[in-house]
Amino acid sequence: MTKAEQNAALIVGGYEALGRGDIQGALGVFAADIAWHVPGRGPLSRDYRGHTEVLGFFNHFMRLSEGTFKIRIDEVFARDDRVVILCTESAQRGGRNWSSPQVHAWTVRDGRAIAFWQYQGDQQGEDEFWSLSI
């Protein structure tokens, strides 16, 4: 298996762990000081650093969606230390359904993800969804 294939398998494994509700398994994919970037102007939008802050981010969106948040991997691309995931995120809040195509860009070093950048298909729609007053 090439380095790119190993890195892709590592990242996909993190998504699978998160999908099973295995938060510790997902965090195990990340370096202790991972840099995590969520763009936009919504309540989830900011930079997070390290396991504690990323775990807080996970807890926040799961609380806002009352546990309905899901990610479906649509495509995986990997080259050297970069893994790009095309995916679809979805959730429900206040009787409203939301779904959006996303691009997740990862950097992997020494068998751990050191950076994550998220790019939304509809930034304004996503910010509005997560900002809903319920």
QUIRAGI-V570374 format. One record per residue. N is the residue number from 0. PHI is phi in whole degrees, 0 to 359 (999 if undefined). BURIAL is b if it has 16 or more other ideal C-beta (glycine too) atoms within 10 Angstrom, else e. D_LAST is the distance of its C-alpha to the last C-alpha in Angstrom with 2 decimals. Layout:
n: [N;N]
phi: [PHI;PHI]
burial: [BURIAL;BURIAL]
d_last: [D_LAST;D_LAST]
//
This chain:
n: [0;1;2;3;4;5;6;7;8;9;10;11;12;13;14;15;16;17;18;19;20;21;22;23;24;25;26;27;28;29;30;31;32;33;34;35;36;37;38;39;40;41;42;43;44;45;46;47;48;49;50;51;52;53;54;55;56;57;58;59;60;61;62;63;64;65;66;67;68;69;70;71;72;73;74;75;76;77;78;79;80;81;82;83;84;85;86;87;88;89;90;91;92;93;94;95;96;97;98;99;100;101;102;103;104;105;106;107;108;109;110;111;112;113;114;115;116;117;118;119;120;121;122;123;124;125;126;127;128;129;130;131;132;133]
phi: [999;286;302;298;294;298;295;298;297;300;294;300;300;295;297;297;298;300;297;276;84;272;297;296;296;294;298;296;282;265;298;302;249;310;262;234;243;239;283;111;231;275;292;263;282;174;264;242;224;85;301;297;290;295;299;299;298;303;299;296;289;289;294;299;266;50;79;269;299;219;234;247;284;258;200;231;234;218;208;52;264;251;231;242;246;268;214;235;259;211;193;230;209;51;77;249;265;223;211;209;290;223;239;247;250;243;241;242;218;54;78;220;286;254;209;223;234;252;231;273;288;219;301;296;298;293;302;295;299;287;267;309;271;244]
burial: [e;e;e;b;e;e;b;b;e;b;b;b;e;b;b;e;b;b;e;e;e;e;e;e;e;b;b;e;b;b;b;e;e;b;b;b;e;b;b;b;e;b;e;b;b;e;e;b;e;b;b;e;e;b;b;e;e;b;e;e;b;b;e;b;b;e;e;e;b;e;b;e;e;e;e;b;e;b;e;e;b;e;b;b;b;e;b;e;b;e;b;b;b;e;e;e;e;b;e;b;e;b;e;b;e;b;b;b;e;e;e;e;b;b;b;b;e;b;e;b;e;e;e;e;e;b;b;e;b;b;e;e;e;e]
d_last: [47.94;47.51;45.46;42.96;42.69;42.23;39.46;37.69;38.07;36.67;33.50;33.02;33.54;30.63;28.31;29.80;29.28;25.60;25.29;27.02;24.78;27.83;26.27;29.66;31.37;29.13;29.67;33.36;33.54;32.60;35.04;34.28;33.67;31.83;30.46;27.04;25.79;22.42;22.72;20.38;18.20;14.84;13.71;16.02;18.87;21.92;25.09;25.29;28.66;29.87;28.67;26.71;24.53;24.12;23.20;20.51;19.23;19.37;17.56;14.73;14.10;14.73;12.23;9.43;10.81;11.61;15.19;15.24;16.42;20.00;22.84;25.83;28.94;30.68;33.58;35.12;37.55;39.50;42.30;43.73;40.98;38.25;35.95;33.66;31.14;29.87;26.85;23.82;20.43;17.73;14.40;11.60;7.80;5.79;9.41;10.47;13.56;14.87;18.44;20.58;24.19;24.79;27.92;28.22;31.38;32.86;35.95;37.84;40.67;42.79;40.72;37.30;34.55;34.83;32.42;29.39;28.20;25.34;25.54;22.84;23.94;21.34;20.31;18.42;16.47;15.66;14.65;12.29;10.74;10.34;9.18;6.12;3.78;0.00]
//
